[in-house]
Protein backbone atom coordinates (compact mmCIF):
# COMPACT_ATOMS: atom_id res chain seq x y z
CA UNK A 1 0.00 0.00 0.00
CA UNK A 2 1.28 3.44 -0.86
CA UNK A 3 0.79 6.40 1.41
CA UNK A 4 0.19 9.15 -1.16
CA UNK A 5 -0.20 11.85 1.46
CA UNK A 6 3.19 11.21 3.06
CA UNK A 7 4.91 11.37 -0.30
CA UNK A 8 3.14 14.48 -1.61
CA UNK A 9 2.31 16.82 1.29
CA UNK A 10 4.57 19.03 3.39
CA UNK A 11 5.31 17.68 6.86
CA UNK A 12 3.22 20.32 8.66
CA UNK A 13 0.13 19.56 6.55
CA UNK A 14 0.58 15.81 7.07
CA UNK A 15 0.97 16.36 10.81
CA UNK A 16 -2.28 18.36 10.93
CA UNK A 17 -4.13 15.65 8.97
CA UNK A 18 -2.71 12.92 11.22
CA UNK A 19 -3.92 14.83 14.29
CA UNK A 20 -7.46 14.99 12.91
CA UNK A 21 -7.43 11.29 12.02
CA UNK A 22 -6.14 10.31 15.47
CA UNK A 23 -8.85 12.43 17.09
CA UNK A 24 -11.52 10.68 15.02
CA UNK A 25 -12.45 13.87 13.14
CA UNK A 26 -13.15 12.33 9.75
CA UNK A 27 -14.94 15.17 7.94
CA UNK A 28 -12.40 17.86 8.97
CA UNK A 29 -9.64 15.48 7.86
CA UNK A 30 -11.33 15.07 4.46
CA UNK A 31 -11.62 18.84 4.16
CA UNK A 32 -7.97 19.42 5.02
CA UNK A 33 -6.83 16.71 2.60
CA UNK A 34 -8.89 18.28 -0.18
CA UNK A 35 -7.48 21.73 0.59
CA UNK A 36 -3.82 20.77 0.97
CA UNK A 37 -3.70 18.12 -1.78
CA UNK A 38 -6.02 20.01 -4.13
CA UNK A 39 -8.08 16.89 -4.80
CA UNK A 40 -11.72 15.83 -5.06
CA UNK A 41 -13.72 14.41 -2.18
CA UNK A 42 -13.42 10.91 -3.65
CA UNK A 43 -9.64 11.18 -3.86
CA UNK A 44 -9.56 12.63 -0.33
CA UNK A 45 -11.53 9.64 0.97
CA UNK A 46 -9.09 7.21 -0.62
CA UNK A 47 -6.12 9.13 0.74
CA UNK A 48 -7.75 9.33 4.19
CA UNK A 49 -8.24 5.56 4.46
CA UNK A 50 -4.74 4.84 3.18
CA UNK A 51 -3.27 7.23 5.74
CA UNK A 52 -5.50 5.88 8.51
CA UNK A 53 -4.25 2.35 7.79
CA UNK A 54 -0.66 3.58 8.10
CA UNK A 55 -1.45 5.36 11.37
CA UNK A 56 -3.24 2.31 12.72
CA UNK A 57 0.04 0.41 12.55
CA UNK A 58 1.83 3.20 14.41
CA UNK A 59 -0.79 4.14 17.01
CA UNK A 60 -2.48 1.48 19.14
CA UNK A 61 -5.27 3.94 20.01
CA UNK A 62 -6.69 3.58 16.48
CA UNK A 63 -6.60 -0.22 16.68
CA UNK A 64 -8.26 -0.11 20.09
CA UNK A 65 -10.93 2.31 18.81
CA UNK A 66 -11.67 0.01 15.87
CA UNK A 67 -11.86 -3.03 18.16
CA UNK A 68 -14.25 -1.24 20.54
CA UNK A 69 -16.40 -0.10 17.63
CA UNK A 70 -16.54 -3.69 16.39
CA UNK A 71 -17.67 -4.87 19.85
CA UNK A 72 -20.39 -2.20 19.87
CA UNK A 73 -21.47 -3.03 16.31
CA UNK A 74 -23.26 -6.30 17.00
CA UNK A 75 -26.98 -7.01 17.11
CA UNK A 76 -26.65 -7.94 20.80
CA UNK A 77 -24.97 -4.62 21.68
CA UNK A 78 -27.52 -2.57 19.70
CA UNK A 79 -30.41 -4.44 21.31
CA UNK A 80 -29.00 -3.94 24.81
CA UNK A 81 -28.41 -0.23 24.25
CA UNK A 82 -31.90 0.30 22.81
CA UNK A 83 -33.56 -1.58 25.69
CA UNK A 84 -31.58 0.46 28.24
CA UNK A 85 -32.77 3.60 26.48
CA UNK A 86 -36.39 2.43 26.58
CA UNK A 87 -36.08 1.69 30.30
CA UNK A 88 -34.72 5.19 30.96
CA UNK A 89 -37.48 7.05 29.14
CA UNK A 90 -39.27 9.66 31.21
CA UNK A 91 -42.81 9.14 30.05
CA UNK A 92 -44.65 6.91 27.65
CA UNK A 93 -43.65 7.16 24.00
CA UNK A 94 -46.25 7.53 21.26
CA UNK A 95 -44.11 5.75 18.65
CA UNK A 96 -40.72 4.28 17.89
CA UNK A 97 -39.06 5.77 14.80
CA UNK A 98 -36.43 4.06 12.69
CA UNK A 99 -34.82 6.07 9.91
CA UNK A 100 -31.83 5.48 7.67
CA UNK A 101 -28.96 7.94 7.58
CA UNK A 102 -25.61 7.81 5.90
CA UNK A 103 -22.17 9.33 5.92
CA UNK A 104 -18.82 8.77 4.27
CA UNK A 105 -18.50 5.28 5.73
CA UNK A 106 -21.94 4.00 4.77
CA UNK A 107 -25.52 3.58 5.89
CA UNK A 108 -26.79 3.27 9.46
CA UNK A 109 -30.14 3.18 11.24
CA UNK A 110 -31.17 5.64 13.92
CA UNK A 111 -33.76 4.33 16.38
CA UNK A 112 -35.60 6.95 18.45
CA UNK A 113 -38.51 6.98 20.86
CA UNK A 114 -41.03 9.72 20.12
CA UNK A 115 -42.50 11.34 23.22
CA UNK A 116 -45.27 13.89 23.48
CA UNK A 117 -44.07 17.41 24.22
CA UNK A 118 -42.45 20.20 22.26
CA UNK A 119 -38.77 20.15 21.26
CA UNK A 120 -36.41 22.14 19.05
CA UNK A 121 -37.31 19.76 16.23
CA UNK A 122 -41.10 19.80 16.54
CA UNK A 123 -43.78 21.84 18.35
CA UNK A 124 -45.64 18.76 19.65
CA UNK A 125 -43.13 15.91 19.88
CA UNK A 126 -39.64 15.08 21.12
CA UNK A 127 -37.35 12.43 19.64
CA UNK A 128 -35.19 10.61 22.19
CA UNK A 129 -32.24 8.86 20.58
CA UNK A 130 -31.97 5.21 21.61
CA UNK A 131 -29.27 3.77 19.37
CA UNK A 132 -27.51 4.24 16.05
CA UNK A 133 -26.78 0.94 14.34
CA UNK A 134 -24.06 0.48 11.74
CA UNK A 135 -22.89 -2.96 10.70
CA UNK A 136 -19.25 -3.97 10.48
CA UNK A 137 -19.53 -4.93 6.83
CA UNK A 138 -19.92 -1.40 5.56
CA UNK A 139 -21.71 -1.00 2.28
CA UNK A 140 -19.75 -3.86 0.72
CA UNK A 141 -22.78 -5.90 1.82
CA UNK A 142 -24.48 -4.52 -1.28
CA UNK A 143 -21.94 -6.30 -3.46
CA UNK A 144 -21.35 -9.51 -1.51
CA UNK A 145 -25.02 -10.50 -1.13
CA UNK A 146 -24.70 -10.88 2.65
CA UNK A 147 -27.91 -12.35 4.08
CA UNK A 148 -29.65 -10.72 5.72
CA UNK A 149 -28.32 -7.66 3.90
CA UNK A 150 -29.31 -5.26 6.68
CA UNK A 151 -29.14 -6.98 10.09
CA UNK A 152 -29.71 -3.58 11.68
CA UNK A 153 -33.21 -3.68 10.21
CA UNK A 154 -34.01 -6.95 12.00
CA UNK A 155 -32.82 -5.49 15.33
CA UNK A 156 -34.95 -2.37 14.87
CA UNK A 157 -38.01 -4.48 14.14
CA UNK A 158 -37.38 -6.64 17.23
CA UNK A 159 -37.09 -3.53 19.43
CA UNK A 160 -40.27 -2.23 17.81
CA UNK A 161 -42.11 -5.43 18.81
CA UNK A 162 -40.88 -5.07 22.40
CA UNK A 163 -42.03 -1.44 22.55
CA UNK A 164 -45.39 -2.40 21.03
CA UNK A 165 -45.89 -5.11 23.66
CA UNK A 166 -44.92 -2.70 26.45
CA UNK A 167 -46.85 0.41 25.37
CA UNK A 168 -49.00 -0.63 22.39
CA UNK A 169 -47.21 1.89 20.17
CA UNK A 170 -46.30 1.62 16.49
CA UNK A 171 -42.88 1.18 14.99
CA UNK A 172 -42.51 3.73 12.24
CA UNK A 173 -40.01 2.23 9.80
CA UNK A 174 -40.77 3.41 6.27
CA UNK A 175 -37.95 1.51 4.57
CA UNK A 176 -37.00 -1.72 6.37
CA UNK A 177 -35.76 -3.56 3.28
CA UNK A 178 -33.22 -1.03 2.02
CA UNK A 179 -31.68 2.33 2.92
CA UNK A 180 -33.73 5.39 2.06
CA UNK A 181 -32.59 8.73 3.39
CA UNK A 182 -35.48 10.96 2.42
CA UNK A 183 -38.29 9.35 4.39
CA UNK A 184 -40.42 11.78 6.39
CA UNK A 185 -40.15 11.86 10.16
CA UNK A 186 -42.93 10.06 12.06
CA UNK A 187 -44.43 13.33 13.24
CA UNK A 188 -44.70 14.56 9.66
CA UNK A 189 -47.08 11.67 8.98
CA UNK A 190 -49.43 12.69 11.80
CA UNK A 191 -52.47 14.88 11.33
CA UNK A 192 -52.19 18.34 12.79
CA UNK A 193 -54.83 18.80 15.50
CA UNK A 194 -57.62 21.18 14.60
CA UNK A 195 -57.54 24.56 16.28
CA UNK A 196 -60.72 26.15 17.57
C-alpha atoms as a printed R data frame, in Angstrom:
    type eleno elety resid chain resno       x       y      z
1   ATOM     1    CA   UNK     A     1   0.000   0.000  0.000
2   ATOM     2    CA   UNK     A     2   1.279   3.437 -0.861
3   ATOM     3    CA   UNK     A     3   0.791   6.403  1.406
4   ATOM     4    CA   UNK     A     4   0.186   9.148 -1.161
5   ATOM     5    CA   UNK     A     5  -0.203  11.847  1.460
6   ATOM     6    CA   UNK     A     6   3.192  11.205  3.059
7   ATOM     7    CA   UNK     A     7   4.911  11.371 -0.300
8   ATOM     8    CA   UNK     A     8   3.140  14.483 -1.613
9   ATOM     9    CA   UNK     A     9   2.315  16.819  1.289
10  ATOM    10    CA   UNK     A    10   4.574  19.028  3.386
11  ATOM    11    CA   UNK     A    11   5.311  17.677  6.864
12  ATOM    12    CA   UNK     A    12   3.218  20.320  8.661
13  ATOM    13    CA   UNK     A    13   0.132  19.559  6.547
14  ATOM    14    CA   UNK     A    14   0.583  15.813  7.069
15  ATOM    15    CA   UNK     A    15   0.970  16.362 10.806
16  ATOM    16    CA   UNK     A    16  -2.283  18.357 10.931
17  ATOM    17    CA   UNK     A    17  -4.133  15.649  8.968
18  ATOM    18    CA   UNK     A    18  -2.715  12.918 11.221
19  ATOM    19    CA   UNK     A    19  -3.920  14.829 14.291
20  ATOM    20    CA   UNK     A    20  -7.460  14.989 12.907
21  ATOM    21    CA   UNK     A    21  -7.428  11.290 12.018
22  ATOM    22    CA   UNK     A    22  -6.140  10.305 15.468
23  ATOM    23    CA   UNK     A    23  -8.855  12.429 17.095
24  ATOM    24    CA   UNK     A    24 -11.524  10.682 15.021
25  ATOM    25    CA   UNK     A    25 -12.448  13.875 13.136
26  ATOM    26    CA   UNK     A    26 -13.151  12.334  9.746
27  ATOM    27    CA   UNK     A    27 -14.936  15.171  7.944
28  ATOM    28    CA   UNK     A    28 -12.404  17.863  8.968
29  ATOM    29    CA   UNK     A    29  -9.638  15.478  7.863
30  ATOM    30    CA   UNK     A    30 -11.330  15.073  4.457
31  ATOM    31    CA   UNK     A    31 -11.621  18.841  4.159
32  ATOM    32    CA   UNK     A    32  -7.969  19.416  5.023
33  ATOM    33    CA   UNK     A    33  -6.826  16.709  2.603
34  ATOM    34    CA   UNK     A    34  -8.894  18.277 -0.183
35  ATOM    35    CA   UNK     A    35  -7.479  21.726  0.595
36  ATOM    36    CA   UNK     A    36  -3.817  20.766  0.965
37  ATOM    37    CA   UNK     A    37  -3.699  18.122 -1.776
38  ATOM    38    CA   UNK     A    38  -6.021  20.005 -4.127
39  ATOM    39    CA   UNK     A    39  -8.079  16.894 -4.795
40  ATOM    40    CA   UNK     A    40 -11.716  15.827 -5.056
41  ATOM    41    CA   UNK     A    41 -13.724  14.405 -2.180
42  ATOM    42    CA   UNK     A    42 -13.423  10.907 -3.645
43  ATOM    43    CA   UNK     A    43  -9.638  11.176 -3.857
44  ATOM    44    CA   UNK     A    44  -9.562  12.632 -0.330
45  ATOM    45    CA   UNK     A    45 -11.534   9.637  0.971
46  ATOM    46    CA   UNK     A    46  -9.090   7.205 -0.625
47  ATOM    47    CA   UNK     A    47  -6.119   9.133  0.745
48  ATOM    48    CA   UNK     A    48  -7.745   9.334  4.191
49  ATOM    49    CA   UNK     A    49  -8.244   5.561  4.464
50  ATOM    50    CA   UNK     A    50  -4.736   4.844  3.185
51  ATOM    51    CA   UNK     A    51  -3.267   7.233  5.740
52  ATOM    52    CA   UNK     A    52  -5.499   5.877  8.506
53  ATOM    53    CA   UNK     A    53  -4.251   2.346  7.786
54  ATOM    54    CA   UNK     A    54  -0.658   3.579  8.102
55  ATOM    55    CA   UNK     A    55  -1.446   5.364 11.366
56  ATOM    56    CA   UNK     A    56  -3.242   2.307 12.725
57  ATOM    57    CA   UNK     A    57   0.039   0.409 12.554
58  ATOM    58    CA   UNK     A    58   1.830   3.196 14.407
59  ATOM    59    CA   UNK     A    59  -0.789   4.142 17.015
60  ATOM    60    CA   UNK     A    60  -2.476   1.478 19.141
61  ATOM    61    CA   UNK     A    61  -5.266   3.944 20.007
62  ATOM    62    CA   UNK     A    62  -6.685   3.578 16.482
63  ATOM    63    CA   UNK     A    63  -6.599  -0.218 16.675
64  ATOM    64    CA   UNK     A    64  -8.263  -0.106 20.088
65  ATOM    65    CA   UNK     A    65 -10.934   2.310 18.812
66  ATOM    66    CA   UNK     A    66 -11.674   0.014 15.870
67  ATOM    67    CA   UNK     A    67 -11.864  -3.030 18.156
68  ATOM    68    CA   UNK     A    68 -14.254  -1.241 20.544
69  ATOM    69    CA   UNK     A    69 -16.399  -0.099 17.629
70  ATOM    70    CA   UNK     A    70 -16.542  -3.691 16.385
71  ATOM    71    CA   UNK     A    71 -17.665  -4.866 19.845
72  ATOM    72    CA   UNK     A    72 -20.392  -2.203 19.875
73  ATOM    73    CA   UNK     A    73 -21.471  -3.035 16.307
74  ATOM    74    CA   UNK     A    74 -23.255  -6.296 16.999
75  ATOM    75    CA   UNK     A    75 -26.977  -7.006 17.112
76  ATOM    76    CA   UNK     A    76 -26.651  -7.937 20.797
77  ATOM    77    CA   UNK     A    77 -24.966  -4.623 21.682
78  ATOM    78    CA   UNK     A    78 -27.519  -2.574 19.695
79  ATOM    79    CA   UNK     A    79 -30.410  -4.443 21.313
80  ATOM    80    CA   UNK     A    80 -28.999  -3.944 24.815
81  ATOM    81    CA   UNK     A    81 -28.414  -0.225 24.251
82  ATOM    82    CA   UNK     A    82 -31.899   0.299 22.807
83  ATOM    83    CA   UNK     A    83 -33.555  -1.580 25.685
84  ATOM    84    CA   UNK     A    84 -31.581   0.459 28.239
85  ATOM    85    CA   UNK     A    85 -32.774   3.597 26.477
86  ATOM    86    CA   UNK     A    86 -36.387   2.434 26.582
87  ATOM    87    CA   UNK     A    87 -36.079   1.685 30.298
88  ATOM    88    CA   UNK     A    88 -34.723   5.194 30.964
89  ATOM    89    CA   UNK     A    89 -37.478   7.052 29.140
90  ATOM    90    CA   UNK     A    90 -39.268   9.658 31.214
91  ATOM    91    CA   UNK     A    91 -42.809   9.143 30.053
92  ATOM    92    CA   UNK     A    92 -44.647   6.914 27.650
93  ATOM    93    CA   UNK     A    93 -43.646   7.157 23.999
94  ATOM    94    CA   UNK     A    94 -46.246   7.530 21.265
95  ATOM    95    CA   UNK     A    95 -44.105   5.754 18.650
96  ATOM    96    CA   UNK     A    96 -40.719   4.282 17.885
97  ATOM    97    CA   UNK     A    97 -39.063   5.774 14.804
98  ATOM    98    CA   UNK     A    98 -36.428   4.057 12.690
99  ATOM    99    CA   UNK     A    99 -34.819   6.069  9.914
100 ATOM   100    CA   UNK     A   100 -31.825   5.483  7.673
101 ATOM   101    CA   UNK     A   101 -28.964   7.938  7.576
102 ATOM   102    CA   UNK     A   102 -25.607   7.812  5.903
103 ATOM   103    CA   UNK     A   103 -22.167   9.329  5.920
104 ATOM   104    CA   UNK     A   104 -18.821   8.775  4.270
105 ATOM   105    CA   UNK     A   105 -18.499   5.283  5.731
106 ATOM   106    CA   UNK     A   106 -21.939   3.999  4.770
107 ATOM   107    CA   UNK     A   107 -25.522   3.582  5.893
108 ATOM   108    CA   UNK     A   108 -26.786   3.266  9.457
109 ATOM   109    CA   UNK     A   109 -30.135   3.179 11.241
110 ATOM   110    CA   UNK     A   110 -31.166   5.638 13.917
111 ATOM   111    CA   UNK     A   111 -33.755   4.335 16.382
112 ATOM   112    CA   UNK     A   112 -35.603   6.945 18.452
113 ATOM   113    CA   UNK     A   113 -38.509   6.983 20.864
114 ATOM   114    CA   UNK     A   114 -41.031   9.721 20.120
115 ATOM   115    CA   UNK     A   115 -42.498  11.341 23.219
116 ATOM   116    CA   UNK     A   116 -45.272  13.893 23.475
117 ATOM   117    CA   UNK     A   117 -44.067  17.414 24.215
118 ATOM   118    CA   UNK     A   118 -42.445  20.202 22.263
119 ATOM   119    CA   UNK     A   119 -38.775  20.155 21.260
120 ATOM   120    CA   UNK     A   120 -36.413  22.138 19.053
121 ATOM   121    CA   UNK     A   121 -37.310  19.764 16.230
122 ATOM   122    CA   UNK     A   122 -41.098  19.800 16.539
123 ATOM   123    CA   UNK     A   123 -43.775  21.836 18.347
124 ATOM   124    CA   UNK     A   124 -45.637  18.763 19.652
125 ATOM   125    CA   UNK     A   125 -43.127  15.909 19.884
126 ATOM   126    CA   UNK     A   126 -39.644  15.076 21.122
127 ATOM   127    CA   UNK     A   127 -37.352  12.427 19.640
128 ATOM   128    CA   UNK     A   128 -35.194  10.612 22.191
129 ATOM   129    CA   UNK     A   129 -32.240   8.858 20.578
130 ATOM   130    CA   UNK     A   130 -31.973   5.210 21.609
131 ATOM   131    CA   UNK     A   131 -29.270   3.772 19.370
132 ATOM   132    CA   UNK     A   132 -27.513   4.237 16.045
133 ATOM   133    CA   UNK     A   133 -26.775   0.940 14.337
134 ATOM   134    CA   UNK     A   134 -24.059   0.483 11.738
135 ATOM   135    CA   UNK     A   135 -22.890  -2.957 10.697
136 ATOM   136    CA   UNK     A   136 -19.255  -3.972 10.481
137 ATOM   137    CA   UNK     A   137 -19.528  -4.932  6.830
138 ATOM   138    CA   UNK     A   138 -19.917  -1.399  5.562
139 ATOM   139    CA   UNK     A   139 -21.705  -0.997  2.283
140 ATOM   140    CA   UNK     A   140 -19.749  -3.858  0.724
141 ATOM   141    CA   UNK     A   141 -22.779  -5.903  1.822
142 ATOM   142    CA   UNK     A   142 -24.477  -4.519 -1.277
143 ATOM   143    CA   UNK     A   143 -21.940  -6.299 -3.462
144 ATOM   144    CA   UNK     A   144 -21.353  -9.507 -1.515
145 ATOM   145    CA   UNK     A   145 -25.016 -10.496 -1.132
146 ATOM   146    CA   UNK     A   146 -24.696 -10.881  2.645
147 ATOM   147    CA   UNK     A   147 -27.908 -12.345  4.079
148 ATOM   148    CA   UNK     A   148 -29.655 -10.722  5.719
149 ATOM   149    CA   UNK     A   149 -28.323  -7.656  3.902
150 ATOM   150    CA   UNK     A   150 -29.311  -5.259  6.678
151 ATOM   151    CA   UNK     A   151 -29.138  -6.984 10.085
152 ATOM   152    CA   UNK     A   152 -29.708  -3.576 11.676
153 ATOM   153    CA   UNK     A   153 -33.212  -3.677 10.208
154 ATOM   154    CA   UNK     A   154 -34.012  -6.946 11.997
155 ATOM   155    CA   UNK     A   155 -32.821  -5.485 15.325
156 ATOM   156    CA   UNK     A   156 -34.949  -2.367 14.867
157 ATOM   157    CA   UNK     A   157 -38.009  -4.483 14.137
158 ATOM   158    CA   UNK     A   158 -37.379  -6.641 17.228
159 ATOM   159    CA   UNK     A   159 -37.087  -3.528 19.433
160 ATOM   160    CA   UNK     A   160 -40.274  -2.232 17.808
161 ATOM   161    CA   UNK     A   161 -42.114  -5.425 18.809
162 ATOM   162    CA   UNK     A   162 -40.880  -5.073 22.399
163 ATOM   163    CA   UNK     A   163 -42.035  -1.441 22.550
164 ATOM   164    CA   UNK     A   164 -45.387  -2.399 21.035
165 ATOM   165    CA   UNK     A   165 -45.892  -5.107 23.662
166 ATOM   166    CA   UNK     A   166 -44.922  -2.702 26.452
167 ATOM   167    CA   UNK     A   167 -46.848   0.409 25.373
168 ATOM   168    CA   UNK     A   168 -49.000  -0.628 22.389
169 ATOM   169    CA   UNK     A   169 -47.208   1.886 20.165
170 ATOM   170    CA   UNK     A   170 -46.302   1.619 16.492
171 ATOM   171    CA   UNK     A   171 -42.876   1.176 14.991
172 ATOM   172    CA   UNK     A   172 -42.510   3.733 12.239
173 ATOM   173    CA   UNK     A   173 -40.013   2.230  9.796
174 ATOM   174    CA   UNK     A   174 -40.772   3.412  6.270
175 ATOM   175    CA   UNK     A   175 -37.947   1.511  4.569
176 ATOM   176    CA   UNK     A   176 -36.998  -1.716  6.368
177 ATOM   177    CA   UNK     A   177 -35.758  -3.558  3.277
178 ATOM   178    CA   UNK     A   178 -33.216  -1.027  2.019
179 ATOM   179    CA   UNK     A   179 -31.682   2.328  2.918
180 ATOM   180    CA   UNK     A   180 -33.730   5.389  2.063
181 ATOM   181    CA   UNK     A   181 -32.586   8.729  3.389
182 ATOM   182    CA   UNK     A   182 -35.478  10.960  2.421
183 ATOM   183    CA   UNK     A   183 -38.294   9.350  4.391
184 ATOM   184    CA   UNK     A   184 -40.415  11.782  6.395
185 ATOM   185    CA   UNK     A   185 -40.153  11.864 10.163
186 ATOM   186    CA   UNK     A   186 -42.925  10.057 12.064
187 ATOM   187    CA   UNK     A   187 -44.432  13.327 13.237
188 ATOM   188    CA   UNK     A   188 -44.703  14.558  9.661
189 ATOM   189    CA   UNK     A   189 -47.085  11.673  8.982
190 ATOM   190    CA   UNK     A   190 -49.428  12.685 11.800
191 ATOM   191    CA   UNK     A   191 -52.466  14.883 11.329
192 ATOM   192    CA   UNK     A   192 -52.195  18.339 12.791
193 ATOM   193    CA   UNK     A   193 -54.830  18.801 15.495
194 ATOM   194    CA   UNK     A   194 -57.620  21.184 14.600
195 ATOM   195    CA   UNK     A   195 -57.540  24.564 16.281
196 ATOM   196    CA   UNK     A   196 -60.720  26.150 17.566
